[in-house]
């Protein structure tokens, strides 16, 4: 009876995980966040209303970052809008919420193998949807460059690199035919999304998950796949989409550096991320030492003039930058950046230490997730966007304390 009850709870937890991953990819931000709160409430009930006091190592730093934003709001630099304040609070509190969801999945003993299966299957389904949408757009609309295309179909799904690498580095899908089909489907998504961030995520996953002797063949296989993708790009590099994408790759660093001549509207439009970083630094340098140290607080936006429309924002200021480190700098100051880097750095070292003690697949995957967040915070705001952060934080919560599930056995039956 006890075993059946535990099985039932873990099955419900698995279904909720699948729903949450799908919701992150398909639902609008507000509906997704509300869905996450509902999921957390259900998991809390399934765990017999037990609240874990520790959900991840150095969690005090992540929680402290949130309260630092609140503290900065007590000393505003201007008239903040209530909606901006609430939005920032939600975005900076959401990582804790999603890590807690992952922790509950671990407490409920949701099978790691089942989670991998769901990630692979959902990645394949989303890849099929993405490719179908891409074909429809190309047939219906006159799209001439990569920027117009991505405005229509989006930037791809963060879960897909995980689905592809988990399929390659595990054997949860044993049928060779389906392994090939699913691999090609997800690889097509990665190539056709023209997303630098997704490719970076894939590379980090491959390199970290291959930190094992048995994985050498799989690393060779993945390298051949990447080589094949490079050959495809080379063959079609004269085509408009591929040429645009290669240009994006070549200027990744300068696009984010902020060190350009911003007197030209054309320069601002083509190097938007660099411009918003430049504006953030200009604003930061105008502050006194107190605000530079503690930030402008939640609700503080970055002035970009008449160019806010480029990221779909009305008015002349934007709430977040693509560069998450500069976003933290504006809202929580130098102290906030130090706290955030300490959280990621210390957890990465902890995960690496766990690998040295036990080179398990779970430990390697946890390290990969922290490294992915460390890098993607520079390019796509990291865990402080609901579109990207939710899935990554659930993985952190599930993997970071997975070994302590046995402590909770008595409370689940």
C-alpha positions in Angstrom: 0.0 0.0 0.0 2.8 2.4 0.9 4.7 1.6 -2.3 1.6 2.1 -4.4 1.0 5.5 -2.8 4.6 6.6 -3.3 4.4 5.4 -6.9 1.2 7.4 -7.5 2.7 10.6 -6.1 5.8 10.2 -8.2 3.7 9.7 -11.3 1.7 12.8 -10.6 5.0 14.7 -10.1 6.2 13.5 -13.4 3.0 14.6 -15.2 3.3 18.0 -13.6 6.9 18.3 -14.7 5.9 17.5 -18.3 3.1 20.1 -18.1 5.4 22.7 -16.8 8.1 22.2 -19.5 5.4 22.4 -22.2 3.9 25.4 -20.6 7.2 27.3 -20.5 7.6 26.8 -24.3 4.0 27.4 -25.3 2.2 29.7 -22.8 2.5 33.5 -22.4 4.7 34.6 -19.5 1.9 35.5 -17.1 -0.1 32.2 -17.7 3.1 30.2 -17.4 4.1 31.8 -14.0 0.6 31.3 -12.7 0.8 27.7 -13.8 4.1 27.3 -12.0 2.5 28.5 -8.8 -0.3 26.1 -9.1 2.1 23.2 -9.8 4.1 24.2 -6.7 1.0 24.2 -4.6 0.0 20.7 -5.8 3.6 19.4 -5.2 3.5 20.9 -1.7 0.3 19.0 -1.0 1.7 15.8 -2.4 4.7 16.1 0.0 2.3 16.2 2.9 2.8 20.0 3.3 6.5 19.7 4.2 8.6 22.6 3.3 12.3 21.9 2.6 14.5 24.4 4.4 17.4 23.8 2.0 16.8 23.5 -1.7 20.2 24.2 -3.2 23.7 25.0 -2.0 24.4 28.6 -1.2 20.7 29.4 -1.6 21.1 32.3 0.8 23.0 34.1 -1.9 20.1 33.8 -4.4 17.5 34.8 -1.8 19.8 37.6 -0.7 19.9 38.9 -4.3 16.1 39.2 -4.2 16.1 41.2 -1.0 18.9 43.4 -2.2 16.6 44.4 -5.1 13.9 45.2 -2.5 16.4 47.3 -0.5 17.4 49.3 -3.5 13.7 50.1 -4.2 13.7 52.0 -0.8 16.0 54.5 -2.4 14.5 55.1 -5.9 16.3 57.0 -8.6 13.0 58.2 -10.1 9.3 57.5 -10.1 8.9 53.8 -10.5 5.7 52.2 -11.9 4.0 49.7 -9.7 3.8 47.2 -12.6 7.5 47.5 -13.2 8.2 46.8 -9.5 5.9 43.8 -9.4 7.4 42.4 -12.7 11.0 42.7 -11.4 10.0 41.0 -8.1 8.4 38.1 -10.0 11.4 37.7 -12.3 14.0 37.7 -9.5 11.9 35.5 -7.2 11.0 32.9 -10.0 14.4 31.1 -9.8 13.7 30.2 -6.2 10.2 29.1 -7.1 11.4 26.8 -9.9 14.3 25.4 -7.9 11.8 24.5 -5.2 9.6 22.7 -7.7 12.6 20.7 -8.7 13.3 19.9 -5.1 9.8 18.6 -4.6 10.2 16.4 -7.6 13.2 14.9 -5.9 11.4 14.5 -2.6 8.5 12.7 -4.4 11.1 10.3 -5.9 10.2 11.1 -9.5 12.4 8.7 -11.6 15.4 10.4 -13.2 15.1 8.0 -16.2 11.5 9.0 -16.6 12.4 12.7 -16.5 15.0 12.2 -19.2 12.4 10.3 -21.3 10.0 13.2 -21.0 12.6 15.8 -21.9 13.6 13.9 -25.0 9.9 13.3 -26.1 8.9 16.9 -25.4 12.0 18.2 -27.2 11.1 16.1 -30.3 7.5 17.3 -30.2 8.5 21.0 -29.9 11.1 20.5 -32.7 8.4 19.1 -34.9 6.1 22.0 -34.1 8.9 24.5 -34.7 9.9 23.0 -38.1 6.2 22.9 -39.1 5.7 26.5 -38.1 8.9 27.5 -40.0 7.7 25.8 -43.2 4.3 27.5 -42.9 5.9 30.9 -42.5 8.2 30.4 -45.5 5.2 29.4 -47.6 2.8 32.1 -46.5 5.1 35.1 -46.0 7.8 36.9 -47.9 10.6 36.5 -45.5 13.9 37.9 -46.8 16.4 37.7 -43.9 17.0 35.9 -40.7 15.8 38.7 -38.4 12.3 38.8 -40.0 12.2 35.0 -39.9 13.0 34.9 -36.2 10.4 37.5 -35.4 7.8 35.2 -37.0 8.9 31.8 -35.6 10.8 32.7 -32.4 14.3 31.8 -31.3 13.8 28.1 -30.7 13.3 26.1 -27.5 15.9 25.9 -24.7 14.9 22.3 -23.8 15.9 21.0 -27.3 19.7 20.9 -26.7 19.0 19.0 -23.5 16.7 16.5 -25.4 19.3 16.0 -28.1 22.3 15.4 -25.7 20.3 13.3 -23.3 19.2 11.1 -26.2 22.8 10.7 -27.3 24.5 10.2 -23.9 21.8 7.9 -22.3 20.0 4.8 -23.4 16.5 5.5 -22.2 15.4 5.3 -25.8 16.7 1.9 -26.9 15.2 1.6 -30.4 17.9 2.6 -32.9 15.5 3.7 -35.5 13.8 6.1 -33.2 17.1 7.3 -31.8 18.2 8.3 -35.3 14.8 9.9 -36.2 14.6 11.9 -32.9 18.2 13.0 -33.2 17.7 14.3 -36.7 14.5 16.1 -35.7 16.1 17.9 -32.8 19.3 18.6 -34.8 17.2 20.2 -37.5 15.6 22.4 -34.9 19.0 23.6 -33.7 20.2 24.4 -37.2 17.0 26.0 -38.4 16.6 28.1 -35.2 19.7 30.1 -36.2 20.3 30.5 -32.4 23.8 31.1 -31.1 22.5 30.6 -27.5 21.1 27.1 -28.3 24.4 26.1 -30.0 26.4 27.3 -27.0 24.1 25.3 -24.7 24.6 22.2 -26.8 28.4 22.6 -26.8 28.5 22.9 -23.0 26.3 19.9 -22.5 28.4 17.8 -24.9 31.7 18.7 -23.4 30.6 18.2 -19.7 28.6 15.1 -20.2 31.5 13.6 -22.1 33.7 13.8 -19.0 33.8 10.0 -18.8 35.9 7.3 -20.6 32.8 5.5 -21.8 31.5 8.7 -23.4 34.4 9.0 -25.8 32.5 7.3 -28.7 29.5 9.4 -28.1 31.7 12.5 -28.1 33.1 11.5 -31.5 29.5 10.9 -32.8 28.4 14.3 -31.6 31.5 15.9 -33.1 30.7 14.3 -36.5 27.1 15.6 -36.2 28.4 19.2 -35.5 30.9 18.8 -38.5 28.0 17.7 -40.7 26.0 20.8 -39.6 29.1 23.0 -40.4 29.3 21.4 -43.9 25.6 22.2 -44.5 26.3 25.8 -43.5 29.3 26.0 -45.8 27.3 24.7 -48.8 24.6 27.2 -48.3 26.6 30.1 -46.9 25.8 32.3 -49.9 22.1 32.0 -49.1 20.5 35.0 -47.3 19.6 33.2 -44.1 22.9 31.4 -43.6 24.9 34.5 -44.5 22.9 36.5 -41.9 23.5 33.8 -39.3 27.2 33.6 -40.0 27.4 37.4 -39.6 25.6 37.1 -36.3 28.1 34.5 -35.1 31.1 36.7 -36.1 29.9 39.7 -34.3 28.6 38.0 -31.1 31.3 39.7 -28.9 31.1 43.1 -30.4 27.3 43.0 -30.3 27.4 42.7 -26.5 30.4 44.8 -25.7 28.8 48.2 -25.8 32.1 49.8 -27.2 30.8 51.1 -30.5 30.0 54.5 -32.1 26.3 54.9 -31.2 25.6 58.1 -33.2 24.3 56.0 -36.1 20.8 54.7 -36.1 21.9 51.9 -38.4 24.6 50.9 -35.9 22.1 50.8 -33.0 19.6 48.7 -35.0 22.2 46.1 -36.1 24.0 46.0 -32.8 21.1 46.4 -30.4 22.5 44.4 -27.6 25.7 46.5 -27.5 23.6 49.7 -27.5 21.5 48.7 -24.6 24.7 47.7 -22.7 26.2 51.1 -23.5 23.0 52.9 -22.2 23.1 50.8 -19.0 26.8 51.8 -18.4 26.1 55.4 -19.1 23.3 55.4 -16.6 25.3 53.5 -14.0 28.3 55.9 -14.3 26.0 58.8 -13.6 25.0 57.4 -10.2 26.5 58.1 -6.8 28.6 55.5 -5.0 25.7 54.2 -2.9 23.5 53.4 -5.9 26.5 51.9 -7.8 27.0 49.6 -4.9 23.4 48.7 -4.2 21.7 49.4 -7.5 18.6 51.2 -8.4 16.3 48.5 -7.1 13.3 46.7 -8.6 11.3 48.8 -11.0 14.3 50.7 -12.3 14.4 50.6 -16.1 17.1 51.4 -18.6 16.6 54.5 -20.9 17.2 53.7 -24.6 15.4 56.6 -26.2 13.2 56.0 -29.2 14.6 52.6 -29.9 12.7 50.6 -27.2 10.3 49.4 -30.0 13.1 47.2 -31.3 12.5 44.8 -28.4 8.7 45.2 -28.5 8.6 47.7 -25.6 6.5 50.9 -25.6 8.0 54.1 -24.3 11.7 55.0 -24.1 13.0 52.5 -21.5 13.4 48.8 -21.2 13.1 46.6 -18.0 15.8 44.0 -18.9 18.9 43.8 -21.0 20.0 40.8 -23.0 23.1 40.9 -20.8 21.9 39.6 -17.5 25.0 40.8 -15.6 24.3 44.4 -16.6 20.6 43.9 -15.7 21.7 42.9 -12.2 24.2 45.8 -12.1 21.4 48.3 -12.8 18.9 46.8 -10.3 21.2 45.4 -7.5 24.5 47.2 -8.2 28.0 45.9 -8.0 27.1 44.0 -4.8 24.4 42.2 -6.7 26.7 41.0 -9.5 29.2 39.7 -6.9 26.5 37.8 -5.1 25.1 36.3 -8.3 28.6 35.3 -9.5 29.3 33.8 -6.1 26.1 31.7 -6.2 26.9 30.3 -9.7 30.7 29.9 -9.1 30.4 28.2 -5.7 27.7 25.8 -7.0 29.8 25.0 -10.1 32.8 24.2 -7.8 30.5 22.1 -5.6 29.2 20.2 -8.6 32.7 19.7 -9.9 33.8 18.4 -6.5 30.9 16.0 -6.5 32.1 14.7 -9.9 35.6 14.1 -8.5 34.1 12.0 -5.7 31.5 10.3 -7.9 31.6 10.8 -11.6 27.9 10.1 -12.1 25.7 11.3 -15.0 23.6 13.4 -12.6 26.6 15.3 -11.2 27.9 16.0 -14.7 24.5 17.3 -15.8 24.2 19.5 -12.7 27.6 21.1 -13.5 26.6 21.6 -17.1 23.4 23.4 -16.0 25.3 25.8 -13.8 27.9 26.5 -16.6 25.1 27.1 -19.0 23.5 29.7 -16.7 26.9 31.3 -16.2 27.3 31.8 -20.0 23.7 32.5 -21.0 23.3 35.2 -18.4 25.7 37.1 -20.6 23.6 36.6 -23.8 20.0 36.0 -22.8 19.6 37.2 -19.1 20.1 33.6 -17.7 17.6 32.4 -15.1 15.8 35.8 -14.8 13.6 35.2 -17.8 10.6 32.9 -17.5 11.2 31.7 -21.1 14.7 30.2 -20.3 15.2 30.1 -16.5 12.3 27.9 -15.4 13.4 24.6 -16.9 17.1 25.1 -15.9 16.1 25.9 -12.3 13.8 22.9 -12.0 16.8 20.8 -13.0 19.0 22.4 -10.4 16.4 21.7 -7.6 16.0 18.1 -8.7 19.6 17.3 -9.1 21.2 19.3 -6.4 19.6 17.4 -3.5 18.5 14.2 -5.2 20.8 12.2 -2.9 18.8 13.2 0.1 15.4 11.8 -1.0 15.6 8.9 1.6 15.3 11.5 4.4 11.7 12.2 3.2 10.5 8.6 2.7 8.4 8.5 5.8 6.6 11.7 5.0 5.5 10.4 1.6 3.6 7.3 2.7 
